Amino acid sequence: MEFLISLFVLIFLFQLGKTQMEQRSKEREQRLQALEKALANPSIDRVTLQQLAQQLTGAKAPRAASNTGLAWLLAIGWLTLFVGAGVWAIGYMLGEDAALAGGVLVMLIGFGLVTYPFALREMESRRSQS
């Protein structure tokens, strides 16, 4: 009896997975057909054509790598900032001057890491405006 239940569950899960893969395949094909029709239109501008070509080929935008790096830097900065705040608070509670100084130093480093991506983006936007 347990074998039959396991067999039915396995068959059901297989059918569910197969159905989802077929649905995704149909959606992908419809999306590709729509992109091909849009690319065949002679009245689209160059920027739209490049964006459609990127979607069709699956290529990433050229700036995606730098944004990913900045996102990681921001995440590490947030972690560093809050770890520093925790060390500072523990040092304050225990009356340890070394922990207080270490916590403040780590918080300052974390604050620098958090603000660096924003400052870099601001500098890039001002450079492109000039």
KEPASE-147720 format. One record per residue (C-alpha): x, y, z; residue in one letter. Coordinates in steps of 0.02 Angstrom, whole numbers, plus 50000, padded with zeros to 5 digits. Last residue first. Layout:
xx|yy|zz|resn
X|Y|Z|a
...
END
This chain:
xx|yy|zz|resn
51473|53401|49102|s
51315|53300|49139|q
51406|53133|49115|s
51536|53181|49247|r
51401|53233|49370|r
51314|53065|49350|s
51479|52971|49372|e
51523|53071|49529|m
51352|53035|49604|e
51370|52849|49567|r
51540|52846|49651|l
51473|52938|49804|a
51329|52816|49818|f
51444|52666|49800|p
51565|52738|49933|y
51433|52778|50065|t
51414|52602|50133|v
51599|52561|50130|l
51641|52723|50220|g
51508|52690|50351|f
51577|52515|50375|g
51753|52584|50403|i
51684|52710|50527|l
51588|52574|50618|m
51744|52465|50626|v
51842|52609|50706|l
51702|52647|50830|v
51692|52464|50879|g
51880|52449|50899|g
51888|52604|51009|a
51747|52544|51120|l
51819|52368|51126|a
51988|52437|51181|a
51906|52549|51313|d
51815|52405|51395|e
51677|52467|51511|g
51575|52308|51489|l
51418|52396|51426|m
51516|52520|51320|y
51624|52383|51244|g
51468|52283|51205|i
51388|52434|51122|a
51546|52471|51020|w
51560|52289|50966|v
51378|52291|50911|g
51396|52456|50818|a
51550|52388|50731|g
51455|52232|50680|v
51318|52346|50616|f
51433|52450|50507|l
51531|52300|50445|t
51372|52211|50391|l
51309|52368|50303|w
51477|52393|50217|g
51484|52212|50160|i
51313|52235|50080|a
51364|52399|49997|l
51522|52320|49927|l
51421|52174|49861|w
51300|52295|49776|a
51447|52392|49704|l
51516|52234|49628|g
51348|52190|49554|t
51329|52364|49483|n
51500|52350|49400|s
51453|52184|49319|a
51284|52245|49254|a
51358|52397|49166|r
51380|52310|48996|p
51201|52247|48991|a
51187|52060|48997|k
51168|51953|48844|a
51013|51845|48836|g
51018|51842|48646|t
50840|51903|48620|l
50840|52019|48770|q
51005|52096|48717|q
50941|52115|48538|a
50785|52202|48603|l
50890|52323|48705|q
51004|52358|48557|q
50855|52391|48442|l
50776|52506|48571|t
50937|52606|48579|v
50953|52612|48388|r
50779|52678|48353|d
50632|52575|48290|i
50552|52615|48121|s
50611|52462|48023|p
50506|52337|48123|n
50589|52166|48103|a
50662|52181|48278|l
50487|52198|48352|a
50427|52043|48261|k
50579|51945|48323|e
50547|52006|48500|l
50365|51949|48494|a
50419|51779|48426|q
50548|51763|48565|l
50420|51803|48698|r
50298|51675|48627|q
50437|51544|48626|e
50485|51583|48805|r
50303|51571|48861|e
50282|51403|48774|k
50442|51336|48852|s
50390|51397|49023|r
50224|51306|49005|q
50310|51146|48948|e
50428|51152|49097|m
50282|51179|49216|q
50185|51033|49143|t
50335|50918|49156|k
50364|50966|49338|g
50182|50932|49382|l
50182|50767|49287|q
50338|50709|49378|f
50267|50763|49546|l
50105|50667|49512|f
50199|50511|49455|i
50307|50515|49612|l
50156|50542|49724|v
50065|50397|49638|f
50217|50283|49659|l
50238|50330|49842|s
50054|50292|49873|i
50071|50126|49781|l
50226|50077|49881|f
50140|50121|50044|e
50000|50000|50000|m
END
